[in-house]
């Protein structure tokens, strides 16, 4: 009963609210902003779509994770940045406009890149008979679940800006509450082996989280992007849309074990992102004083 409620009702509703909340914060100008700083957007996308999944694949193949947990971590690495990255970027003095643009574009790109990465992971990390790869019908389902609420939110923002402004805060609160509820119910669903799974995937999930923020921050700096842009990309890549990853694991693939890495990662990322924001600003203050 609870499993069906979680996968059939709660997860689609939670994802729809989160993605509509993203749409309420977006305008067409956010997509056009690519022309203003194409270098930052391209580097951010390459880090998110190519570098991070490759690093995650190396991590899972060298950490002796069970195949289903390894695929779950790969699924999480392929998920786009979450809207919460914008908030953390603001607190850490990052380029929030860049965050908004990256979140918008990543959410669209992930519709196509995520199935490719997940199917590659299933084919290479599991026996082909264990899990059925994402089929075209399921990919279309993910497209609808991700893009339709975003489009509705953007339409409300465009046609009814005052309503969008009033809805913005309640939707953000609901998004956070739904994420907590999804995590709690997923943990309860897997309570018979969650402790063992946490022991197995806790360190790899933490390593992936730290690796995500390091890739997002240091690679842009290597290419001479401004520090505030590097902070934005670090937050964007470090804070994933865990609800989308859990939804795909439970409702699309139908494998509850694969939902454990996104759950554990979601519990970790908000604390490590706060530390990351503190450290980069501490470093920036030292540079100013010097």
C-alpha positions in Angstrom: 0.0 0.0 0.0 2.7 2.5 1.1 5.0 1.5 -1.8 2.2 2.0 -4.3 1.3 5.4 -2.8 4.9 6.4 -2.9 5.6 5.5 -6.5 2.2 6.1 -8.1 1.0 9.2 -6.2 3.5 10.9 -4.0 6.6 10.9 -6.2 4.9 12.2 -9.4 3.2 14.9 -7.3 6.4 15.9 -5.6 8.3 16.0 -8.9 5.5 18.0 -10.6 5.5 20.6 -7.7 9.3 20.9 -7.7 9.5 21.3 -11.5 6.6 23.8 -11.6 8.4 25.7 -8.9 11.4 25.9 -11.2 9.1 27.1 -14.0 7.7 29.8 -11.8 11.3 31.2 -11.4 12.1 31.1 -15.2 11.6 33.4 -18.1 12.6 33.1 -21.8 15.4 35.5 -20.9 17.0 32.8 -18.7 17.5 30.7 -21.8 18.7 33.6 -23.9 21.3 34.4 -21.2 23.4 31.7 -22.8 24.5 34.3 -25.3 25.7 36.6 -22.5 28.2 34.1 -21.1 28.4 31.1 -23.4 31.8 30.0 -22.0 30.4 29.6 -18.4 27.3 27.7 -19.6 29.2 25.4 -21.9 31.8 24.5 -19.2 29.0 24.0 -16.7 27.1 21.7 -19.0 30.2 19.7 -20.0 31.0 19.2 -16.3 27.5 18.1 -15.5 26.7 15.9 -18.5 30.1 14.4 -19.3 32.8 14.9 -16.6 30.7 14.0 -13.6 29.1 10.8 -14.9 32.5 9.7 -16.1 34.0 10.4 -12.7 31.1 8.6 -11.0 31.5 5.6 -13.2 35.2 5.4 -12.2 34.2 5.7 -8.6 31.6 2.9 -8.6 33.8 0.5 -10.6 36.6 1.0 -8.0 34.5 0.9 -4.9 33.1 -2.7 -5.1 29.5 -1.5 -4.8 26.7 -4.0 -5.5 25.4 -3.5 -9.1 22.0 -2.0 -8.2 23.5 0.5 -5.8 26.2 1.4 -8.4 23.5 2.1 -11.0 21.6 4.1 -8.5 24.6 6.3 -7.9 25.1 6.7 -11.7 21.4 7.6 -12.0 21.9 10.3 -9.4 25.0 11.7 -11.1 23.0 12.0 -14.4 20.2 13.9 -12.7 20.2 17.7 -13.3 20.9 20.3 -10.6 18.0 21.0 -8.2 16.3 24.4 -7.8 17.8 24.5 -4.3 21.2 25.1 -5.9 20.1 28.6 -6.6 19.4 29.3 -3.0 22.8 27.9 -1.9 24.6 29.8 -4.6 23.0 33.1 -3.4 24.1 32.4 0.2 27.6 31.5 -1.0 27.8 34.7 -3.2 27.7 32.8 -6.5 26.3 34.0 -9.8 22.6 33.2 -9.2 21.6 34.2 -12.8 24.1 31.6 -14.1 22.5 29.1 -11.7 19.0 29.8 -13.0 20.2 29.4 -16.6 22.1 26.2 -15.9 19.2 24.7 -14.0 16.8 25.5 -16.8 19.1 24.1 -19.6 20.3 21.1 -17.5 16.7 20.1 -16.9 16.0 19.9 -20.6 19.4 18.3 -21.6 18.9 15.7 -18.8 15.7 14.4 -20.5 18.0 13.1 -23.3 21.3 12.5 -21.5 19.9 10.8 -18.4 18.4 7.8 -20.2 21.6 7.3 -22.2 23.7 7.3 -19.0 21.3 5.0 -17.1 21.0 2.5 -19.9 24.8 2.5 -20.3 25.2 1.9 -16.6 22.6 -1.0 -16.6 24.3 -2.6 -19.6 27.8 -2.4 -18.1 27.2 -2.8 -14.3 24.4 -5.4 -14.3 23.5 -8.6 -16.0 21.1 -7.8 -18.9 18.4 -10.0 -17.4 18.4 -8.2 -14.0 16.9 -4.9 -15.1 15.1 -3.8 -18.2 16.7 -0.7 -19.7 14.7 2.5 -20.0 12.4 2.1 -23.0 11.2 4.8 -25.3 7.8 4.9 -23.7 9.4 5.5 -20.3 11.7 8.2 -21.7 8.6 10.0 -23.0 7.1 9.6 -19.5 10.1 11.3 -18.0 10.0 14.1 -20.6 6.4 14.8 -19.7 7.0 14.7 -15.9 10.0 17.1 -16.2 9.1 19.5 -18.9 5.3 19.9 -18.6 5.3 21.3 -15.1 8.2 23.6 -16.0 6.2 24.9 -19.0 3.1 25.4 -16.8 5.1 27.4 -14.3 6.7 29.5 -17.0 3.3 30.2 -18.5 1.9 31.3 -15.2 5.0 33.5 -14.7 4.5 35.0 -18.1 0.7 35.6 -18.1 0.0 36.0 -14.4 3.2 37.4 -12.8 1.5 38.5 -9.6 0.1 35.0 -9.1 3.5 33.5 -9.8 5.1 35.8 -7.2 2.4 34.7 -4.6 2.9 31.1 -5.4 6.7 31.1 -5.4 7.3 30.9 -1.7 4.5 28.3 -0.9 5.7 26.1 -3.8 9.3 26.2 -2.5 8.1 25.2 1.0 6.0 22.4 -0.4 8.9 21.2 -2.6 11.1 21.0 0.5 8.4 19.2 2.5 7.7 16.7 -0.3 11.4 16.0 -0.6 11.6 15.2 3.1 8.5 13.1 2.9 9.8 11.2 -0.1 13.1 10.4 1.7 11.3 9.3 4.9 8.9 7.0 3.0 11.7 5.6 0.9 13.7 4.8 4.0 10.7 3.2 5.7 10.1 1.2 2.5 13.6 -0.1 2.6 14.0 -0.3 6.4 14.9 -4.0 6.3 18.2 -3.3 4.7 18.6 0.5 4.7 21.3 0.3 7.4 23.4 -2.2 5.4 22.9 -0.1 2.2 24.0 3.0 4.0 27.2 1.3 5.1 27.8 0.2 1.5 26.9 3.4 -0.3 27.4 6.1 2.3 31.1 6.7 1.7 30.8 6.5 -2.2 27.8 9.0 -2.0 29.8 11.4 0.1 32.8 11.0 -2.2 30.6 11.7 -5.3 29.2 14.8 -3.6 32.6 16.2 -2.7 33.8 15.2 -6.2 30.8 17.0 -7.8 31.5 20.3 -6.1 35.2 20.0 -6.7 34.6 19.4 -10.4 32.1 22.2 -10.6 34.4 24.7 -8.9 38.0 23.9 -9.9 37.4 23.1 -13.6 35.8 26.5 -14.3 38.6 28.2 -12.4 41.1 26.3 -14.6 39.4 28.0 -17.5 39.7 31.4 -15.9 36.0 31.9 -15.1 35.2 34.3 -12.3 35.0 32.9 -8.8 31.3 33.7 -8.5 30.6 31.7 -11.7 32.7 28.8 -10.4 30.7 28.9 -7.1 27.5 28.8 -9.1 28.6 25.8 -11.2 29.9 24.0 -8.1 26.5 24.4 -6.4 24.7 23.4 -9.6 26.7 20.2 -10.0 26.8 19.4 -6.3 23.1 19.7 -5.5 21.2 17.3 -7.6 17.5 16.9 -8.2 17.2 13.8 -5.9 13.5 13.6 -6.3 13.8 13.0 -10.0 16.4 10.3 -9.4 14.2 8.6 -6.8 11.2 8.9 -9.1 13.1 7.2 -12.0 14.4 4.4 -9.8 11.0 3.6 -8.2 8.4 4.6 -10.8 10.2 4.2 -14.1 12.8 1.5 -13.6 10.8 -0.1 -10.8 13.9 -1.0 -8.7 13.7 0.2 -5.1 17.3 -0.6 -4.3 18.4 2.0 -6.9 16.6 4.7 -5.0 18.8 4.3 -1.9 21.9 6.2 -3.3 19.8 9.3 -4.3 18.2 9.2 -0.8 21.5 9.0 1.0 23.0 11.7 -1.3 20.1 14.0 -0.7 20.7 13.7 3.1 24.3 14.6 2.7 24.4 17.3 0.0 22.8 20.1 1.9 25.3 19.9 4.7 28.4 19.6 2.5 27.1 22.4 0.2 26.9 24.7 3.3 30.5 23.8 4.2 31.6 24.3 0.6 29.9 27.8 0.5 31.7 28.7 3.8 35.1 27.5 2.6 35.1 29.3 -0.8 34.0 32.5 0.9 36.6 32.1 3.6 39.2 31.7 0.9 37.9 34.7 -0.9 38.1 36.9 2.3 41.7 35.8 2.7 42.5 36.7 -0.8 41.0 40.2 -0.3 42.9 40.7 2.9 46.1 39.6 1.2 
